[in-house]
Amino acid sequence: MLEGPGKLVIILSLLLSHALKSQEIVVRGGFVEDSLVIGQKINYWITASYPPRLEMIFPDSNTTFSPFEFAHKTYFPTLLQNNLAFDSTIYTLQSFEIDPIQYLQLTVVILEEDSTVFQTPLDSIFLTELAPVVTDSTKLKTNLNYQAVNTEFNYPLFYYILVGLAVLIVILSVIFGKRIIRYFKIRKLTRDYRNFSKAFSGFINHLKSSPEPETAEKALAIWKTYLERLDKVSFSSFTTKEILSLDFTQELSDPLKSIDKVVYGKRIQENVYQDFQQIEDFSDERFQKKIAEIKNGE
């Protein structure tokens, strides 16, 4: 049994031979297939024989093919024989309807002073059901097996979240920006002071039992490094004289001079740890003063 293009060629050849025996206008059409499946492409043919002096218009893609939907068409060039013109076109259609029998009838127009309309014979095609009819007695099979599916990243939602976070950050910065900056500054200063105080206290305790010049020199270096970070002044490169020339270091005159005798004069003084305790108290005051300045917005 012939299917598809071979079947169409035979149909059109038979119709042509029949039409050439008549001088009248003859329009025919019908489905190539006997049945269809929902969404499957099927073919509908139209042939027409007419005097060559006339102009015949076949349906195009703008025509309503209800209940079918137009997919594409194949047009065959006009044939002239025995003073007759012969046209043929095959339309590829699809149906998404569930009617068991579906019908189609198309219109062909002859252009004259008064246009003449011809219709193809009404033809039908049967819908093939792929699934059985569900009734009250139909038993459904349960399948609870996990089925892996491909996941897609939700980029629009991701961008919305980014924009929302950006807007939230801007709002928080405007409202709480200065407060947040102060918080982190105080947190950093507090962490640095705790580290310095822990190390410096260790040297003081060591100097109580063993007032060695080397230990005093290390303690003095740590103190200068901390004050340099706290007050943004180059204490590490300053001499005692240069340190005491600053406005806020006058109270350190006696302890620093005493420490210099130990560090540079290599003299062991039993009470040198007390000089370092005064320096420690001074450092604590400088730290508290910086915290107060930050809180007051200075």
C-alpha positions in Angstrom: 0.0 0.0 0.0 1.4 3.4 -1.0 1.8 6.1 1.6 2.9 9.8 1.7 4.2 11.4 -1.6 3.6 8.3 -3.8 -0.1 8.2 -2.8 -0.5 11.9 -3.5 1.1 11.7 -7.0 -1.3 8.8 -8.0 -4.3 10.8 -6.7 -3.4 13.9 -8.5 -2.6 12.0 -11.8 -6.0 10.3 -11.7 -7.8 13.6 -11.1 -5.9 15.3 -13.9 -6.8 12.6 -16.4 -10.5 12.8 -15.4 -10.6 16.6 -15.5 -9.0 16.8 -19.0 -12.0 14.9 -20.4 -14.3 17.8 -19.3 -14.5 21.5 -20.2 -16.3 22.4 -17.0 -14.8 23.9 -13.9 -14.2 21.1 -11.5 -13.0 21.5 -7.9 -12.2 18.5 -5.7 -10.4 17.9 -2.4 -10.0 15.6 0.6 -7.8 14.1 3.2 -4.9 11.9 2.1 -4.9 9.9 5.4 -7.8 8.1 6.8 -7.1 8.9 10.5 -5.0 11.2 12.6 -3.3 11.5 16.0 -3.5 14.7 18.1 -0.7 17.0 17.0 0.3 14.7 14.0 0.7 16.3 10.6 -1.7 15.2 8.0 -2.3 16.2 4.3 -5.3 17.6 2.5 -5.3 18.0 -1.3 -7.2 20.3 -3.6 -7.4 20.0 -7.4 -9.2 22.2 -9.9 -9.6 22.2 -13.7 -10.8 25.3 -15.5 -10.5 27.3 -18.7 -7.1 29.0 -18.9 -8.6 32.5 -19.4 -9.9 32.4 -15.8 -7.9 33.2 -12.7 -8.3 30.8 -9.8 -7.4 31.6 -6.1 -6.6 28.7 -3.8 -6.7 28.9 0.0 -3.5 30.3 1.6 -2.0 30.5 5.1 -4.5 33.2 6.1 -7.5 30.9 5.5 -9.3 29.4 8.5 -8.8 25.6 8.5 -10.8 25.0 11.7 -10.7 22.7 13.5 -7.2 22.2 12.0 -4.2 24.4 12.1 -2.1 25.3 9.0 1.5 24.0 9.0 2.6 24.6 5.4 1.5 23.9 1.8 3.0 22.4 -1.4 1.9 24.1 -4.6 2.3 22.4 -8.0 2.8 24.5 -11.1 -0.3 24.9 -13.4 -0.6 22.4 -16.2 -2.1 23.3 -19.6 -3.5 20.5 -21.8 -6.5 20.2 -24.2 -7.5 23.9 -23.5 -7.7 23.3 -19.8 -5.7 24.6 -16.8 -5.0 22.2 -14.0 -3.9 23.4 -10.5 -3.2 21.3 -7.4 -2.0 22.1 -3.9 -1.4 19.9 -0.9 -1.9 21.4 2.6 -0.2 20.0 5.6 -2.3 20.5 8.7 -2.4 19.6 12.4 -5.3 19.1 14.8 -5.3 19.4 18.6 -9.0 18.8 19.0 -10.4 15.6 20.6 -13.5 15.2 18.5 -13.6 11.5 17.3 -14.6 12.6 13.7 -13.3 15.9 12.3 -14.5 17.6 9.1 -13.0 20.1 6.6 -14.3 21.9 3.5 -12.3 24.6 1.7 -13.2 27.3 -0.7 -11.7 28.1 -4.1 -12.5 31.4 -5.9 -12.7 32.2 -9.6 -11.9 35.9 -10.3 -14.3 37.3 -12.8 -16.3 40.5 -12.8 -18.4 38.7 -10.2 -16.2 36.3 -8.3 -17.5 32.7 -8.3 -17.0 30.5 -5.2 -16.5 26.8 -5.4 -16.2 24.5 -2.4 -14.5 21.2 -2.1 -16.7 18.2 -1.0 -17.0 17.9 2.8 -14.5 15.3 3.9 -13.9 13.7 7.3 -11.0 12.1 9.2 -11.1 9.9 12.3 -9.2 10.6 15.5 -7.0 7.7 16.7 -7.0 7.5 20.5 -3.7 6.5 22.0 -4.9 6.1 25.5 -7.9 4.0 26.6 -11.1 5.7 27.8 -10.9 6.3 31.6 -14.0 4.8 33.4 -14.9 4.4 37.1 -13.5 0.9 36.9 -10.1 1.9 35.4 -7.2 1.2 37.8 -4.4 3.7 37.8 -0.9 2.3 38.4 1.0 4.3 41.0 4.6 5.1 40.3 6.5 6.6 43.2 10.0 6.2 41.8 12.1 9.3 41.9 12.5 10.8 38.4 15.6 13.0 38.0 14.8 16.1 36.0 17.2 18.8 34.8 17.1 22.0 36.9 17.6 25.5 35.6 19.1 28.4 37.4 16.5 31.1 38.0 18.5 34.1 36.7 15.6 36.6 36.9 15.1 35.8 40.6 18.8 36.0 41.2 19.0 39.5 39.6 16.0 40.6 41.6 17.7 39.4 44.8 20.9 41.3 43.9 19.1 44.5 43.2 17.1 44.1 46.4 20.3 43.6 48.4 21.9 46.6 46.7 19.0 48.8 47.6 18.9 47.5 51.2 22.7 48.2 51.6 22.2 51.7 50.3 19.3 52.4 52.7 21.3 50.9 55.6 24.3 53.0 54.7 22.3 56.2 54.6 20.6 55.5 57.9 23.2 53.7 59.9 26.4 54.3 57.9 28.2 56.5 60.4 27.1 54.3 63.3 28.4 51.2 61.5 31.7 52.8 60.7 32.1 53.9 64.3 31.3 50.4 65.5 34.1 48.8 63.4 36.6 51.5 64.3 36.0 50.9 68.0 36.1 47.2 67.6 39.5 47.4 65.8 41.0 49.7 68.4 39.7 47.5 71.3 41.3 44.4 69.7 44.6 46.1 69.2 44.7 47.4 72.7 43.9 44.0 74.2 46.7 42.4 72.3 49.1 45.1 73.3 48.0 45.1 77.0 48.4 41.3 77.2 52.0 41.4 75.8 53.0 44.5 77.7 51.8 43.1 81.0 53.9 40.0 80.4 57.0 42.1 80.1 56.2 44.1 83.3 55.8 40.8 85.3 59.1 39.6 83.9 60.8 42.9 84.8 59.6 42.5 88.4 61.6 39.3 88.9 64.4 40.1 86.4 65.0 43.8 85.5 67.3 43.0 82.6 68.1 45.8 80.0 67.2 43.4 77.1 63.7 42.8 78.5 63.2 46.6 79.1 64.3 47.3 75.5 61.8 44.8 74.0 59.0 46.2 76.2 59.8 49.8 75.1 59.8 48.8 71.4 56.3 47.2 71.7 55.0 50.3 73.4 56.3 52.6 70.7 54.8 50.4 68.0 51.4 50.4 69.6 51.4 54.2 70.2 52.4 54.7 66.6 49.3 52.8 65.4 47.0 54.5 67.9 48.1 58.1 67.5 49.5 57.9 63.9 52.8 59.3 65.1 56.2 57.8 64.2 57.1 56.8 67.8 59.3 53.9 66.6 61.8 56.3 65.1 61.6 59.0 67.8 64.1 59.4 70.6 62.9 60.1 74.1 63.6 63.8 73.6 61.4 63.9 70.5 58.6 61.9 72.2 58.6 64.4 75.1 58.4 67.3 72.7 54.8 66.3 71.9 52.0 68.1 73.6 50.4 65.0 75.2 53.6 63.2 76.5 54.8 65.5 79.3 53.8 63.1 82.0 56.2 60.5 80.6 59.3 62.6 81.3 60.4 60.7 84.5 59.6 57.1 83.5 61.1 57.4 80.0 64.4 58.9 81.3 64.6 56.2 83.9 64.0 53.5 81.2 66.7 55.1 79.0 69.2 54.5 81.8 68.3 50.8 81.8 68.1 50.3 78.1 71.0 52.5 76.9 73.1 52.8 80.0 72.7 49.1 80.8 72.0 49.9 84.4 69.8 47.4 86.3 67.1 49.2 88.4 64.9 47.0 90.6 61.9 49.3 90.2 62.1 49.8 86.5 58.8 47.8 86.1 57.1 50.7 87.9 58.2 53.1 85.1 56.6 50.7 82.6 53.4 50.6 84.7 53.2 54.4 84.3 53.6 54.0 80.5 50.9 51.3 80.6 48.5 53.7 82.4 49.4 56.4 79.8 48.6 54.0 77.0 45.2 53.1 78.6 44.3 56.8 78.8 45.3 57.4 75.2 43.1 54.4 74.2 40.1 55.7 76.2 40.5 59.1 74.7 40.4 57.7 71.1 37.3 55.7 71.8 35.6 58.8 73.2 36.6 60.8 70.1 35.1 58.2 67.8 31.8 58.0 69.8 31.5 61.8 69.7 32.1 61.8 65.9 35.4 63.7 66.1 
